[in-house]
Amino acid sequence: MADEATRRVVAALPLLKTNAGPRDQELWIQRLKEEYQGLIKYVENNKNADNDWFRLESNKEGTRSQLLIHLLHRKSLFQNWMAKQPKCTGEARYA
């Protein structure tokens, strides 16, 4: 089960309402808007808490993304790019 701090972070984010994938054309655009709104809110909350640790970029269609992670360890800054292409299984899972 999630701890109280995690629950507070998740409770401050908007819920996703559209069940769609990249093959759903117009619904996918609505889903992307909802996901971007959630990510923007998450980044804003992290910046307000001085906890800015990643940067996310994606292509125009929202089907490929790259994540730049910042990690500070023993006074050294490490940065790592991670690329992600979602799998289209036709099945969406919601928490």
Beta strands, then each sheet from edge to edge (+ up, - down):
strand 1: 54-58
strand 2: 65-73
strand 3: 76-84
sheet 1: 1+ 2- 3+
end
